[in-house]
Structure formats: structure tokens, C-alpha cells
Amino acid sequence: MNERVKQASFLAVDILNIVLITLAAIFGVFSGDGALWRAGFGRFVYFTVDSNVLAALALAVALPFKIRRMRSGKMLPAAVTALCFTGASAVTVTFLTVVLFLGPLYGYGSMYAGNNLFLHMICPLLAVMSFIFDCGGEKRLDPRLTPAGVLPTLIYGAVYFIMVIVIGRENGGWADFYGFNMGGRWYVSVAVMLAATYAAALALWALQRAYLRRRR
């Protein structure tokens, strides 16, 4: 595929993904669907929504630089690539958590019903493809930046711990809607989620590196 055509195609994909995530987030404020959702701005307590919004913001930041690249051939700034990597890592966690944990726990039907289909599958996959084949398709990401892929999970996990474990639902905190404190073993969930998140970030880095090698 011609490089300019590829860049234009991914530009369209990114815009579509931004629109889909925005609409899913807006509609979710006014209606709830699926096993986990609740209506209103309380929807933003879920990592699913937050990770997709982060991915959309990263894509939005990258848009003007991608347009400039098409016009002048100038590569994307390293900071933009790192931001796209962080957003892609976050939605990868969302995608894999649904496939490996929430789907078996709550049922895949509800996990992919309504807006969930976009936020749990379609939008994350589009963001990952955009990073590997376009945003990260020019220069190998510095491996020292891979821990940045863990930051969204680490920050959200800290908030989740405070709201669920420290404060608790009975005192105005959150219910353990992800089931990470089942049997009081929150520490196991912390270790597993952080390790899995870093593994996902490394996998994205490896896929990007493999794609660059193939291009060359």
C-alpha cells in the first residue's frame, strides 16, 4: 500500500474511533446498558470508559501531527508516539480484562451489549492497530518508555483501592464491581493486574518493533 494512502486511511480510522468513543461516553451518561453500567456521570468510575477516553484524547492530540506528516513528511514527535502507546496500553488492558476475567464472570453477552461492544472490543482494537501500524510505525519506541503503559492502571488502581477497600461502599465509596477483592484478596489482584498490564505494554512494544522490522 502506498504510504500516503496508508496514512490517510489511519487518519480516517482515528477520527472514526474518536467519534465512536465520544458518542459511547455521551450516550452512557444518559442510559445504562450491560451488566456493569449505571447511567449518569457515575459511568466514569469504570476503567473501561476512562481507558477509552484516554485513548481518544491521545488520538486527538496526534491528529494535527499526522496531518502535518502527510503534508511535509515530518515524523511524529516522540512524545506523541509515547502518548498513543500509553492510550493503546490502557485499552488493551480493558480488552483483555473482559476476555479473560469479566466475560467468564458476568457473561460475554452483557460484556458486548450496546455501547459495551464499542468500548470493550471495537474501539480498543482500532486504537491498538493505529499505534502499531501508524503512530508507532515510523520509529521504534524506546523500551525505557514501556513502564508508561502501566501508569493508567496504576493510577486507577490506587483510586479503586481507596474507594473500595479503604472507604468501602457502606461509607460512600464504591462497590467492588470488578470483583478484585473477592475473598479479601485484593493484593493478589494488584499483583496480577500490574504484571498483566506491563506484559500487555511489552507485547505492544514487541509488535511495533516486529512491524518496523518487516517494513525495513
URQUILIN-V694935 format. One record per residue. RES is the residue in one letter. SS is DSSP state (a for helix, b for strand, c for the rest). NEAR is the number of other ideal C-beta (glycine too) atoms within 10 Angstrom. Layout:
res: [RES;RES]
ss: [SS;SS]
near: [NEAR;NEAR]
This chain:
res: [M;N;E;R;V;K;Q;A;S;F;L;A;V;D;I;L;N;I;V;L;I;T;L;A;A;I;F;G;V;F;S;G;D;G;A;L;W;R;A;G;F;G;R;F;V;Y;F;T;V;D;S;N;V;L;A;A;L;A;L;A;V;A;L;P;F;K;I;R;R;M;R;S;G;K;M;L;P;A;A;V;T;A;L;C;F;T;G;A;S;A;V;T;V;T;F;L;T;V;V;L;F;L;G;P;L;Y;G;Y;G;S;M;Y;A;G;N;N;L;F;L;H;M;I;C;P;L;L;A;V;M;S;F;I;F;D;C;G;G;E;K;R;L;D;P;R;L;T;P;A;G;V;L;P;T;L;I;Y;G;A;V;Y;F;I;M;V;I;V;I;G;R;E;N;G;G;W;A;D;F;Y;G;F;N;M;G;G;R;W;Y;V;S;V;A;V;M;L;A;A;T;Y;A;A;A;L;A;L;W;A;L;Q;R;A;Y;L;R;R;R;R]
ss: [c;c;a;a;a;a;a;a;a;a;a;a;a;a;a;a;a;a;a;a;a;a;a;a;a;a;a;a;a;a;c;c;c;c;c;c;c;c;c;c;a;a;a;a;a;c;a;a;a;a;a;a;a;a;a;a;a;a;a;a;a;a;a;a;a;a;a;a;a;a;a;a;c;c;c;c;c;a;a;a;a;a;a;a;a;a;a;a;a;a;a;a;a;a;a;a;a;a;a;a;a;a;a;a;a;a;c;a;a;a;a;c;c;c;a;a;a;a;a;a;a;a;a;a;a;a;a;a;a;a;a;a;a;a;a;c;c;c;c;c;c;c;a;a;a;a;a;a;a;a;a;a;a;a;a;a;a;a;a;a;a;a;a;a;a;a;a;c;a;a;a;c;c;c;c;c;c;c;c;c;c;a;a;a;c;a;a;a;a;a;a;a;a;a;a;a;a;a;a;a;a;a;a;a;a;a;a;a;a;a;a;a;a;a;a;c]
near: [7;8;12;11;9;13;18;14;14;21;19;10;17;24;13;14;26;20;11;18;29;14;12;23;19;10;16;26;14;9;13;16;15;21;14;18;21;14;13;11;9;13;22;14;18;20;22;31;20;19;29;28;19;23;33;23;14;26;29;15;15;25;14;10;16;19;13;13;19;13;7;8;10;10;13;20;12;12;11;18;25;19;22;25;24;21;29;29;30;30;32;25;23;26;22;17;22;22;14;11;17;23;16;11;13;17;13;13;11;16;22;17;15;16;25;22;15;20;29;26;17;17;27;27;14;23;32;21;15;25;30;22;17;22;28;24;19;13;12;13;23;12;11;7;16;18;13;16;27;23;15;22;25;14;11;19;19;11;13;24;17;12;18;19;16;9;13;14;12;7;8;8;15;18;12;17;17;21;13;19;17;12;7;8;12;17;11;13;19;17;11;13;22;14;11;18;24;17;14;23;26;15;15;21;22;13;15;23;15;11;16;16;9;7;10;5]
